[in-house]
Amino acid sequence: MTAAEKGKLEAYLKKTLSSELSVRTRANTKGSLEVYKGEEFVGVIFADVEDGEKSFMFSVAILKEDL
């Protein structure tokens, strides 16, 4: 993903969910970004292009021991 997309996604997540969230690039991966709350990993954002339209999916894993 581009740096501009990364910035827009981070701003959206901060506005919508929490100002403590940050978006980071992933090593060796161009089609996804990692989301953190402070230093704690929260989830991954994946880019999807279908019929020429780009969208993003935010995937959060919730571990049983965290409940």
CHARMM internal coordinates of N, CA and C (Angstrom, degrees):
IC EDIT
DIST 1 N 1 CA 1.4498
DIST 1 CA 1 C 1.5202
ANGL 1 N 1 CA 1 C 108.73
DIST 1 C 2 N 1.3082
ANGL 1 CA 1 C 2 N 115.38
DIHE 1 N 1 CA 1 C 2 N 157.33
DIST 2 N 2 CA 1.4569
ANGL 1 C 2 N 2 CA 119.58
DIHE 1 CA 1 C 2 N 2 CA -178.49
DIST 2 CA 2 C 1.5299
ANGL 2 N 2 CA 2 C 111.02
DIHE 1 C 2 N 2 CA 2 C -81.04
DIST 2 C 3 N 1.3247
ANGL 2 CA 2 C 3 N 115.82
DIHE 2 N 2 CA 2 C 3 N 162.44
DIST 3 N 3 CA 1.4630
ANGL 2 C 3 N 3 CA 120.81
DIHE 2 CA 2 C 3 N 3 CA 176.94
DIST 3 CA 3 C 1.5309
ANGL 3 N 3 CA 3 C 110.45
DIHE 2 C 3 N 3 CA 3 C -62.99
DIST 3 C 4 N 1.3209
ANGL 3 CA 3 C 4 N 117.18
DIHE 3 N 3 CA 3 C 4 N -35.28
DIST 4 N 4 CA 1.4696
ANGL 3 C 4 N 4 CA 120.93
DIHE 3 CA 3 C 4 N 4 CA 178.30
DIST 4 CA 4 C 1.5268
ANGL 4 N 4 CA 4 C 111.07
DIHE 3 C 4 N 4 CA 4 C -65.04
DIST 4 C 5 N 1.3324
ANGL 4 CA 4 C 5 N 117.14
DIHE 4 N 4 CA 4 C 5 N -43.30
DIST 5 N 5 CA 1.4736
ANGL 4 C 5 N 5 CA 120.92
DIHE 4 CA 4 C 5 N 5 CA 177.60
DIST 5 CA 5 C 1.5234
ANGL 5 N 5 CA 5 C 109.94
DIHE 4 C 5 N 5 CA 5 C -63.60
DIST 5 C 6 N 1.3213
ANGL 5 CA 5 C 6 N 117.21
DIHE 5 N 5 CA 5 C 6 N -41.86
DIST 6 N 6 CA 1.4699
ANGL 5 C 6 N 6 CA 121.65
DIHE 5 CA 5 C 6 N 6 CA 178.73
DIST 6 CA 6 C 1.5244
ANGL 6 N 6 CA 6 C 109.85
DIHE 5 C 6 N 6 CA 6 C -58.22
DIST 6 C 7 N 1.3277
ANGL 6 CA 6 C 7 N 117.17
DIHE 6 N 6 CA 6 C 7 N -47.04
DIST 7 N 7 CA 1.4592
ANGL 6 C 7 N 7 CA 121.27
DIHE 6 CA 6 C 7 N 7 CA 179.48
DIST 7 CA 7 C 1.5169
ANGL 7 N 7 CA 7 C 113.06
DIHE 6 C 7 N 7 CA 7 C -62.83
DIST 7 C 8 N 1.3137
ANGL 7 CA 7 C 8 N 117.01
DIHE 7 N 7 CA 7 C 8 N -42.16
DIST 8 N 8 CA 1.4655
ANGL 7 C 8 N 8 CA 121.10
DIHE 7 CA 7 C 8 N 8 CA 179.19
DIST 8 CA 8 C 1.5236
ANGL 8 N 8 CA 8 C 111.44
DIHE 7 C 8 N 8 CA 8 C -66.24
DIST 8 C 9 N 1.3340
ANGL 8 CA 8 C 9 N 116.67
DIHE 8 N 8 CA 8 C 9 N -41.18
DIST 9 N 9 CA 1.4638
ANGL 8 C 9 N 9 CA 120.29
DIHE 8 CA 8 C 9 N 9 CA 178.98
DIST 9 CA 9 C 1.5260
ANGL 9 N 9 CA 9 C 110.76
DIHE 8 C 9 N 9 CA 9 C -65.31
DIST 9 C 10 N 1.3231
ANGL 9 CA 9 C 10 N 117.65
DIHE 9 N 9 CA 9 C 10 N -42.83
DIST 10 N 10 CA 1.4616
ANGL 9 C 10 N 10 CA 120.97
DIHE 9 CA 9 C 10 N 10 CA 178.93
DIST 10 CA 10 C 1.5279
ANGL 10 N 10 CA 10 C 110.56
DIHE 9 C 10 N 10 CA 10 C -62.62
DIST 10 C 11 N 1.3178
ANGL 10 CA 10 C 11 N 117.78
DIHE 10 N 10 CA 10 C 11 N -44.57
DIST 11 N 11 CA 1.4667
ANGL 10 C 11 N 11 CA 121.33
DIHE 10 CA 10 C 11 N 11 CA 178.73
DIST 11 CA 11 C 1.5289
ANGL 11 N 11 CA 11 C 110.81
DIHE 10 C 11 N 11 CA 11 C -61.22
DIST 11 C 12 N 1.3292
ANGL 11 CA 11 C 12 N 117.20
DIHE 11 N 11 CA 11 C 12 N -41.66
DIST 12 N 12 CA 1.4630
ANGL 11 C 12 N 12 CA 121.41
DIHE 11 CA 11 C 12 N 12 CA 179.31
DIST 12 CA 12 C 1.5315
ANGL 12 N 12 CA 12 C 111.05
DIHE 11 C 12 N 12 CA 12 C -63.25
DIST 12 C 13 N 1.3441
ANGL 12 CA 12 C 13 N 116.75
DIHE 12 N 12 CA 12 C 13 N -46.44
DIST 13 N 13 CA 1.4649
ANGL 12 C 13 N 13 CA 120.01
DIHE 12 CA 12 C 13 N 13 CA -179.33
DIST 13 CA 13 C 1.5228
ANGL 13 N 13 CA 13 C 111.36
DIHE 12 C 13 N 13 CA 13 C -64.60
DIST 13 C 14 N 1.3214
ANGL 13 CA 13 C 14 N 117.57
DIHE 13 N 13 CA 13 C 14 N -40.68
DIST 14 N 14 CA 1.4657
ANGL 13 C 14 N 14 CA 120.75
DIHE 13 CA 13 C 14 N 14 CA 179.05
DIST 14 CA 14 C 1.5226
ANGL 14 N 14 CA 14 C 110.76
DIHE 13 C 14 N 14 CA 14 C -63.63
DIST 14 C 15 N 1.3342
ANGL 14 CA 14 C 15 N 117.06
DIHE 14 N 14 CA 14 C 15 N -42.16
DIST 15 N 15 CA 1.4653
ANGL 14 C 15 N 15 CA 121.60
DIHE 14 CA 14 C 15 N 15 CA -179.19
DIST 15 CA 15 C 1.5263
ANGL 15 N 15 CA 15 C 110.81
DIHE 14 C 15 N 15 CA 15 C -69.12
DIST 15 C 16 N 1.3221
ANGL 15 CA 15 C 16 N 116.68
DIHE 15 N 15 CA 15 C 16 N -40.05
DIST 16 N 16 CA 1.4577
ANGL 15 C 16 N 16 CA 121.54
DIHE 15 CA 15 C 16 N 16 CA -172.77
DIST 16 CA 16 C 1.5292
ANGL 16 N 16 CA 16 C 113.52
DIHE 15 C 16 N 16 CA 16 C -86.00
DIST 16 C 17 N 1.3283
ANGL 16 CA 16 C 17 N 117.68
DIHE 16 N 16 CA 16 C 17 N -42.04
DIST 17 N 17 CA 1.4614
ANGL 16 C 17 N 17 CA 120.84
DIHE 16 CA 16 C 17 N 17 CA -171.90
DIST 17 CA 17 C 1.5256
ANGL 17 N 17 CA 17 C 114.11
DIHE 16 C 17 N 17 CA 17 C -110.26
DIST 17 C 18 N 1.3289
ANGL 17 CA 17 C 18 N 117.87
DIHE 17 N 17 CA 17 C 18 N -55.62
DIST 18 N 18 CA 1.4611
ANGL 17 C 18 N 18 CA 120.63
DIHE 17 CA 17 C 18 N 18 CA -175.72
DIST 18 CA 18 C 1.5160
ANGL 18 N 18 CA 18 C 110.47
DIHE 17 C 18 N 18 CA 18 C -166.20
DIST 18 C 19 N 1.3231
ANGL 18 CA 18 C 19 N 115.75
DIHE 18 N 18 CA 18 C 19 N 136.37
DIST 19 N 19 CA 1.4599
ANGL 18 C 19 N 19 CA 119.57
DIHE 18 CA 18 C 19 N 19 CA 178.68
DIST 19 CA 19 C 1.5226
ANGL 19 N 19 CA 19 C 111.90
DIHE 18 C 19 N 19 CA 19 C -70.70
DIST 19 C 20 N 1.3244
ANGL 19 CA 19 C 20 N 117.48
DIHE 19 N 19 CA 19 C 20 N -11.50
DIST 20 N 20 CA 1.4656
ANGL 19 C 20 N 20 CA 121.49
DIHE 19 CA 19 C 20 N 20 CA -179.53
DIST 20 CA 20 C 1.5267
ANGL 20 N 20 CA 20 C 112.83
DIHE 19 C 20 N 20 CA 20 C -83.83
DIST 20 C 21 N 1.3251
ANGL 20 CA 20 C 21 N 118.49
DIHE 20 N 20 CA 20 C 21 N -6.22
DIST 21 N 21 CA 1.4616
ANGL 20 C 21 N 21 CA 120.90
DIHE 20 CA 20 C 21 N 21 CA -178.20
DIST 21 CA 21 C 1.5208
ANGL 21 N 21 CA 21 C 111.16
DIHE 20 C 21 N 21 CA 21 C -79.36
DIST 21 C 22 N 1.3339
ANGL 21 CA 21 C 22 N 115.35
DIHE 21 N 21 CA 21 C 22 N 143.26
DIST 22 N 22 CA 1.4623
ANGL 21 C 22 N 22 CA 120.82
DIHE 21 CA 21 C 22 N 22 CA 173.72
DIST 22 CA 22 C 1.5191
ANGL 22 N 22 CA 22 C 108.51
DIHE 21 C 22 N 22 CA 22 C -133.10
DIST 22 C 23 N 1.3194
ANGL 22 CA 22 C 23 N 115.50
DIHE 22 N 22 CA 22 C 23 N 153.07
DIST 23 N 23 CA 1.4613
ANGL 22 C 23 N 23 CA 122.22
DIHE 22 CA 22 C 23 N 23 CA -179.42
DIST 23 CA 23 C 1.5169
ANGL 23 N 23 CA 23 C 107.86
DIHE 22 C 23 N 23 CA 23 C -114.58
DIST 23 C 24 N 1.3356
ANGL 23 CA 23 C 24 N 116.34
DIHE 23 N 23 CA 23 C 24 N 130.13
DIST 24 N 24 CA 1.4626
ANGL 23 C 24 N 24 CA 121.77
DIHE 23 CA 23 C 24 N 24 CA -177.62
DIST 24 CA 24 C 1.5228
ANGL 24 N 24 CA 24 C 110.34
DIHE 23 C 24 N 24 CA 24 C -126.53
DIST 24 C 25 N 1.3171
ANGL 24 CA 24 C 25 N 114.94
DIHE 24 N 24 CA 24 C 25 N 148.65
DIST 25 N 25 CA 1.4589
ANGL 24 C 25 N 25 CA 119.52
DIHE 24 CA 24 C 25 N 25 CA 175.75
DIST 25 CA 25 C 1.5226
ANGL 25 N 25 CA 25 C 109.30
DIHE 24 C 25 N 25 CA 25 C -71.04
DIST 25 C 26 N 1.3229
ANGL 25 CA 25 C 26 N 115.96
DIHE 25 N 25 CA 25 C 26 N 154.23
DIST 26 N 26 CA 1.4608
ANGL 25 C 26 N 26 CA 122.13
DIHE 25 CA 25 C 26 N 26 CA 178.31
DIST 26 CA 26 C 1.5218
ANGL 26 N 26 CA 26 C 108.66
DIHE 25 C 26 N 26 CA 26 C -102.63
DIST 26 C 27 N 1.3094
ANGL 26 CA 26 C 27 N 116.27
DIHE 26 N 26 CA 26 C 27 N 140.48
DIST 27 N 27 CA 1.4632
ANGL 26 C 27 N 27 CA 121.16
DIHE 26 CA 26 C 27 N 27 CA 178.46
DIST 27 CA 27 C 1.5239
ANGL 27 N 27 CA 27 C 109.92
DIHE 26 C 27 N 27 CA 27 C -64.38
DIST 27 C 28 N 1.3139
ANGL 27 CA 27 C 28 N 116.55
DIHE 27 N 27 CA 27 C 28 N 132.91
DIST 28 N 28 CA 1.4689
ANGL 27 C 28 N 28 CA 123.84
DIHE 27 CA 27 C 28 N 28 CA 175.09
DIST 28 CA 28 C 1.5251
ANGL 28 N 28 CA 28 C 114.60
DIHE 27 C 28 N 28 CA 28 C 62.10
DIST 28 C 29 N 1.3330
ANGL 28 CA 28 C 29 N 118.55
DIHE 28 N 28 CA 28 C 29 N 18.28
DIST 29 N 29 CA 1.4626
ANGL 28 C 29 N 29 CA 121.18
DIHE 28 CA 28 C 29 N 29 CA -179.67
DIST 29 CA 29 C 1.5230
ANGL 29 N 29 CA 29 C 109.37
DIHE 28 C 29 N 29 CA 29 C -135.49
DIST 29 C 30 N 1.3269
ANGL 29 CA 29 C 30 N 117.11
DIHE 29 N 29 CA 29 C 30 N 124.99
DIST 30 N 30 CA 1.4623
ANGL 29 C 30 N 30 CA 120.91
DIHE 29 CA 29 C 30 N 30 CA -178.10
DIST 30 CA 30 C 1.5209
ANGL 30 N 30 CA 30 C 113.08
DIHE 29 C 30 N 30 CA 30 C -100.24
DIST 30 C 31 N 1.3263
ANGL 30 CA 30 C 31 N 118.87
DIHE 30 N 30 CA 30 C 31 N -19.22
DIST 31 N 31 CA 1.4559
ANGL 30 C 31 N 31 CA 121.73
DIHE 30 CA 30 C 31 N 31 CA -173.56
DIST 31 CA 31 C 1.5076
ANGL 31 N 31 CA 31 C 115.33
DIHE 30 C 31 N 31 CA 31 C -96.13
DIST 31 C 32 N 1.3493
ANGL 31 CA 31 C 32 N 117.30
DIHE 31 N 31 CA 31 C 32 N 9.97
DIST 32 N 32 CA 1.4564
ANGL 31 C 32 N 32 CA 118.83
DIHE 31 CA 31 C 32 N 32 CA -179.62
DIST 32 CA 32 C 1.5276
ANGL 32 N 32 CA 32 C 110.40
DIHE 31 C 32 N 32 CA 32 C -153.48
DIST 32 C 33 N 1.3279
ANGL 32 CA 32 C 33 N 114.66
DIHE 32 N 32 CA 32 C 33 N 162.38
DIST 33 N 33 CA 1.4615
ANGL 32 C 33 N 33 CA 122.98
DIHE 32 CA 32 C 33 N 33 CA 179.08
DIST 33 CA 33 C 1.5209
ANGL 33 N 33 CA 33 C 108.66
DIHE 32 C 33 N 33 CA 33 C -133.14
DIST 33 C 34 N 1.3419
ANGL 33 CA 33 C 34 N 117.33
DIHE 33 N 33 CA 33 C 34 N 155.73
DIST 34 N 34 CA 1.4633
ANGL 33 C 34 N 34 CA 121.92
DIHE 33 CA 33 C 34 N 34 CA 177.11
DIST 34 CA 34 C 1.5230
ANGL 34 N 34 CA 34 C 109.64
DIHE 33 C 34 N 34 CA 34 C -101.46
DIST 34 C 35 N 1.3396
ANGL 34 CA 34 C 35 N 116.39
DIHE 34 N 34 CA 34 C 35 N 145.44
DIST 35 N 35 CA 1.4600
ANGL 34 C 35 N 35 CA 122.30
DIHE 34 CA 34 C 35 N 35 CA 178.46
DIST 35 CA 35 C 1.5230
ANGL 35 N 35 CA 35 C 108.31
DIHE 34 C 35 N 35 CA 35 C -114.26
DIST 35 C 36 N 1.3320
ANGL 35 CA 35 C 36 N 116.04
DIHE 35 N 35 CA 35 C 36 N 133.51
DIST 36 N 36 CA 1.4617
ANGL 35 C 36 N 36 CA 122.68
DIHE 35 CA 35 C 36 N 36 CA -179.19
DIST 36 CA 36 C 1.5201
ANGL 36 N 36 CA 36 C 110.17
DIHE 35 C 36 N 36 CA 36 C -127.97
DIST 36 C 37 N 1.3346
ANGL 36 CA 36 C 37 N 115.32
DIHE 36 N 36 CA 36 C 37 N 149.75
DIST 37 N 37 CA 1.4627
ANGL 36 C 37 N 37 CA 122.26
DIHE 36 CA 36 C 37 N 37 CA 167.82
DIST 37 CA 37 C 1.5122
ANGL 37 N 37 CA 37 C 104.78
DIHE 36 C 37 N 37 CA 37 C -113.62
DIST 37 C 38 N 1.3109
ANGL 37 CA 37 C 38 N 116.41
DIHE 37 N 37 CA 37 C 38 N 104.73
DIST 38 N 38 CA 1.4614
ANGL 37 C 38 N 38 CA 120.29
DIHE 37 CA 37 C 38 N 38 CA -169.29
DIST 38 CA 38 C 1.5153
ANGL 38 N 38 CA 38 C 107.94
DIHE 37 C 38 N 38 CA 38 C 66.52
DIST 38 C 39 N 1.3216
ANGL 38 CA 38 C 39 N 117.07
DIHE 38 N 38 CA 38 C 39 N -122.85
DIST 39 N 39 CA 1.4642
ANGL 38 C 39 N 39 CA 121.54
DIHE 38 CA 38 C 39 N 39 CA 177.38
DIST 39 CA 39 C 1.5282
ANGL 39 N 39 CA 39 C 112.54
DIHE 38 C 39 N 39 CA 39 C -101.47
DIST 39 C 40 N 1.3449
ANGL 39 CA 39 C 40 N 116.91
DIHE 39 N 39 CA 39 C 40 N 1.24
DIST 40 N 40 CA 1.4667
ANGL 39 C 40 N 40 CA 120.50
DIHE 39 CA 39 C 40 N 40 CA -178.59
DIST 40 CA 40 C 1.5276
ANGL 40 N 40 CA 40 C 111.02
DIHE 39 C 40 N 40 CA 40 C -89.38
DIST 40 C 41 N 1.3254
ANGL 40 CA 40 C 41 N 116.05
DIHE 40 N 40 CA 40 C 41 N 125.90
DIST 41 N 41 CA 1.4581
ANGL 40 C 41 N 41 CA 122.22
DIHE 40 CA 40 C 41 N 41 CA 177.50
DIST 41 CA 41 C 1.5191
ANGL 41 N 41 CA 41 C 109.38
DIHE 40 C 41 N 41 CA 41 C -66.81
DIST 41 C 42 N 1.3421
ANGL 41 CA 41 C 42 N 116.52
DIHE 41 N 41 CA 41 C 42 N 131.98
DIST 42 N 42 CA 1.4610
ANGL 41 C 42 N 42 CA 121.64
DIHE 41 CA 41 C 42 N 42 CA -178.81
DIST 42 CA 42 C 1.5208
ANGL 42 N 42 CA 42 C 111.99
DIHE 41 C 42 N 42 CA 42 C -110.72
DIST 42 C 43 N 1.3414
ANGL 42 CA 42 C 43 N 117.48
DIHE 42 N 42 CA 42 C 43 N -44.14
DIST 43 N 43 CA 1.4586
ANGL 42 C 43 N 43 CA 119.63
DIHE 42 CA 42 C 43 N 43 CA -176.52
DIST 43 CA 43 C 1.5131
ANGL 43 N 43 CA 43 C 112.25
DIHE 42 C 43 N 43 CA 43 C -178.37
DIST 43 C 44 N 1.3332
ANGL 43 CA 43 C 44 N 114.71
DIHE 43 N 43 CA 43 C 44 N -169.18
DIST 44 N 44 CA 1.4599
ANGL 43 C 44 N 44 CA 121.94
DIHE 43 CA 43 C 44 N 44 CA -175.80
DIST 44 CA 44 C 1.5288
ANGL 44 N 44 CA 44 C 109.13
DIHE 43 C 44 N 44 CA 44 C -129.72
DIST 44 C 45 N 1.3174
ANGL 44 CA 44 C 45 N 116.38
DIHE 44 N 44 CA 44 C 45 N 140.90
DIST 45 N 45 CA 1.4626
ANGL 44 C 45 N 45 CA 122.63
DIHE 44 CA 44 C 45 N 45 CA 172.82
DIST 45 CA 45 C 1.5195
ANGL 45 N 45 CA 45 C 107.41
DIHE 44 C 45 N 45 CA 45 C -104.70
DIST 45 C 46 N 1.3227
ANGL 45 CA 45 C 46 N 116.31
DIHE 45 N 45 CA 45 C 46 N 125.75
DIST 46 N 46 CA 1.4614
ANGL 45 C 46 N 46 CA 122.29
DIHE 45 CA 45 C 46 N 46 CA 178.32
DIST 46 CA 46 C 1.5233
ANGL 46 N 46 CA 46 C 109.09
DIHE 45 C 46 N 46 CA 46 C -110.47
DIST 46 C 47 N 1.3265
ANGL 46 CA 46 C 47 N 116.52
DIHE 46 N 46 CA 46 C 47 N 141.64
DIST 47 N 47 CA 1.4667
ANGL 46 C 47 N 47 CA 121.63
DIHE 46 CA 46 C 47 N 47 CA 174.24
DIST 47 CA 47 C 1.5186
ANGL 47 N 47 CA 47 C 108.23
DIHE 46 C 47 N 47 CA 47 C -92.96
DIST 47 C 48 N 1.3366
ANGL 47 CA 47 C 48 N 115.45
DIHE 47 N 47 CA 47 C 48 N 143.27
DIST 48 N 48 CA 1.4595
ANGL 47 C 48 N 48 CA 121.13
DIHE 47 CA 47 C 48 N 48 CA 178.77
DIST 48 CA 48 C 1.5251
ANGL 48 N 48 CA 48 C 108.61
DIHE 47 C 48 N 48 CA 48 C -136.20
DIST 48 C 49 N 1.3159
ANGL 48 CA 48 C 49 N 116.14
DIHE 48 N 48 CA 48 C 49 N 127.02
DIST 49 N 49 CA 1.4643
ANGL 48 C 49 N 49 CA 120.75
DIHE 48 CA 48 C 49 N 49 CA 177.28
DIST 49 CA 49 C 1.5201
ANGL 49 N 49 CA 49 C 107.91
DIHE 48 C 49 N 49 CA 49 C -115.48
DIST 49 C 50 N 1.3329
ANGL 49 CA 49 C 50 N 115.60
DIHE 49 N 49 CA 49 C 50 N 119.04
DIST 50 N 50 CA 1.4596
ANGL 49 C 50 N 50 CA 120.92
DIHE 49 CA 49 C 50 N 50 CA 179.74
DIST 50 CA 50 C 1.5221
ANGL 50 N 50 CA 50 C 108.46
DIHE 49 C 50 N 50 CA 50 C -136.65
DIST 50 C 51 N 1.3043
ANGL 50 CA 50 C 51 N 116.42
DIHE 50 N 50 CA 50 C 51 N 129.28
DIST 51 N 51 CA 1.4676
ANGL 50 C 51 N 51 CA 122.43
DIHE 50 CA 50 C 51 N 51 CA -178.86
DIST 51 CA 51 C 1.5291
ANGL 51 N 51 CA 51 C 111.67
DIHE 50 C 51 N 51 CA 51 C 54.21
DIST 51 C 52 N 1.3363
ANGL 51 CA 51 C 52 N 115.90
DIHE 51 N 51 CA 51 C 52 N 35.76
DIST 52 N 52 CA 1.4541
ANGL 51 C 52 N 52 CA 120.96
DIHE 51 CA 51 C 52 N 52 CA 177.68
DIST 52 CA 52 C 1.5165
ANGL 52 N 52 CA 52 C 115.44
DIHE 51 C 52 N 52 CA 52 C 79.59
DIST 52 C 53 N 1.3366
ANGL 52 CA 52 C 53 N 117.89
DIHE 52 N 52 CA 52 C 53 N 1.06
DIST 53 N 53 CA 1.4576
ANGL 52 C 53 N 53 CA 121.62
DIHE 52 CA 52 C 53 N 53 CA 179.37
DIST 53 CA 53 C 1.5174
ANGL 53 N 53 CA 53 C 109.77
DIHE 52 C 53 N 53 CA 53 C -108.37
DIST 53 C 54 N 1.3255
ANGL 53 CA 53 C 54 N 116.12
DIHE 53 N 53 CA 53 C 54 N 134.28
DIST 54 N 54 CA 1.4616
ANGL 53 C 54 N 54 CA 121.57
DIHE 53 CA 53 C 54 N 54 CA -178.99
DIST 54 CA 54 C 1.5194
ANGL 54 N 54 CA 54 C 109.80
DIHE 53 C 54 N 54 CA 54 C -100.22
DIST 54 C 55 N 1.3231
ANGL 54 CA 54 C 55 N 115.74
DIHE 54 N 54 CA 54 C 55 N 134.76
DIST 55 N 55 CA 1.4604
ANGL 54 C 55 N 55 CA 121.51
DIHE 54 CA 54 C 55 N 55 CA 174.98
DIST 55 CA 55 C 1.5242
ANGL 55 N 55 CA 55 C 107.43
DIHE 54 C 55 N 55 CA 55 C -136.95
DIST 55 C 56 N 1.3248
ANGL 55 CA 55 C 56 N 115.93
DIHE 55 N 55 CA 55 C 56 N 171.42
DIST 56 N 56 CA 1.4561
ANGL 55 C 56 N 56 CA 120.97
DIHE 55 CA 55 C 56 N 56 CA -177.09
DIST 56 CA 56 C 1.5209
ANGL 56 N 56 CA 56 C 109.46
DIHE 55 C 56 N 56 CA 56 C -131.08
DIST 56 C 57 N 1.3222
ANGL 56 CA 56 C 57 N 116.66
DIHE 56 N 56 CA 56 C 57 N 143.24
DIST 57 N 57 CA 1.4529
ANGL 56 C 57 N 57 CA 122.30
DIHE 56 CA 56 C 57 N 57 CA 178.74
DIST 57 CA 57 C 1.5266
ANGL 57 N 57 CA 57 C 108.19
DIHE 56 C 57 N 57 CA 57 C -122.93
DIST 57 C 58 N 1.3347
ANGL 57 CA 57 C 58 N 116.63
DIHE 57 N 57 CA 57 C 58 N 128.87
DIST 58 N 58 CA 1.4612
ANGL 57 C 58 N 58 CA 123.05
DIHE 57 CA 57 C 58 N 58 CA 179.21
DIST 58 CA 58 C 1.5205
ANGL 58 N 58 CA 58 C 107.53
DIHE 57 C 58 N 58 CA 58 C -102.60
DIST 58 C 59 N 1.3218
ANGL 58 CA 58 C 59 N 116.68
DIHE 58 N 58 CA 58 C 59 N 115.37
DIST 59 N 59 CA 1.4609
ANGL 58 C 59 N 59 CA 122.75
DIHE 58 CA 58 C 59 N 59 CA -177.54
DIST 59 CA 59 C 1.5293
ANGL 59 N 59 CA 59 C 109.51
DIHE 58 C 59 N 59 CA 59 C -108.57
DIST 59 C 60 N 1.3461
ANGL 59 CA 59 C 60 N 115.38
DIHE 59 N 59 CA 59 C 60 N 123.57
DIST 60 N 60 CA 1.4609
ANGL 59 C 60 N 60 CA 121.58
DIHE 59 CA 59 C 60 N 60 CA -179.46
DIST 60 CA 60 C 1.5231
ANGL 60 N 60 CA 60 C 108.88
DIHE 59 C 60 N 60 CA 60 C -117.00
DIST 60 C 61 N 1.3227
ANGL 60 CA 60 C 61 N 116.24
DIHE 60 N 60 CA 60 C 61 N 126.54
DIST 61 N 61 CA 1.4658
ANGL 60 C 61 N 61 CA 121.14
DIHE 60 CA 60 C 61 N 61 CA 175.48
DIST 61 CA 61 C 1.5278
ANGL 61 N 61 CA 61 C 108.37
DIHE 60 C 61 N 61 CA 61 C -95.61
DIST 61 C 62 N 1.3276
ANGL 61 CA 61 C 62 N 116.53
DIHE 61 N 61 CA 61 C 62 N 128.61
DIST 62 N 62 CA 1.4628
ANGL 61 C 62 N 62 CA 121.05
DIHE 61 CA 61 C 62 N 62 CA 178.49
DIST 62 CA 62 C 1.5213
ANGL 62 N 62 CA 62 C 107.50
DIHE 61 C 62 N 62 CA 62 C -113.71
DIST 62 C 63 N 1.3211
ANGL 62 CA 62 C 63 N 115.17
DIHE 62 N 62 CA 62 C 63 N 113.32
DIST 63 N 63 CA 1.4605
ANGL 62 C 63 N 63 CA 120.45
DIHE 62 CA 62 C 63 N 63 CA -178.91
DIST 63 CA 63 C 1.5232
ANGL 63 N 63 CA 63 C 110.42
DIHE 62 C 63 N 63 CA 63 C -80.23
DIST 63 C 64 N 1.3136
ANGL 63 CA 63 C 64 N 116.73
DIHE 63 N 63 CA 63 C 64 N 144.43
DIST 64 N 64 CA 1.4634
ANGL 63 C 64 N 64 CA 121.91
DIHE 63 CA 63 C 64 N 64 CA -178.46
DIST 64 CA 64 C 1.5256
ANGL 64 N 64 CA 64 C 111.00
DIHE 63 C 64 N 64 CA 64 C -56.26
DIST 64 C 65 N 1.3370
ANGL 64 CA 64 C 65 N 116.99
DIHE 64 N 64 CA 64 C 65 N -40.39
DIST 65 N 65 CA 1.4684
ANGL 64 C 65 N 65 CA 120.09
DIHE 64 CA 64 C 65 N 65 CA -177.45
DIST 65 CA 65 C 1.5329
ANGL 65 N 65 CA 65 C 112.79
DIHE 64 C 65 N 65 CA 65 C -70.16
DIST 65 C 66 N 1.3260
ANGL 65 CA 65 C 66 N 117.33
DIHE 65 N 65 CA 65 C 66 N -13.14
DIST 66 N 66 CA 1.4593
ANGL 65 C 66 N 66 CA 120.59
DIHE 65 CA 65 C 66 N 66 CA 176.79
DIST 66 CA 66 C 1.5286
ANGL 66 N 66 CA 66 C 112.45
DIHE 65 C 66 N 66 CA 66 C -86.24
DIST 66 C 67 N 1.3290
ANGL 66 CA 66 C 67 N 117.79
DIHE 66 N 66 CA 66 C 67 N -11.28
DIST 67 N 67 CA 1.4706
ANGL 66 C 67 N 67 CA 120.85
DIHE 66 CA 66 C 67 N 67 CA -178.41
DIST 67 CA 67 C 1.5112
ANGL 67 N 67 CA 67 C 111.77
DIHE 66 C 67 N 67 CA 67 C -83.19
END
COOR INIT
IC SEED 1 N 1 CA 1 C
IC BUILD
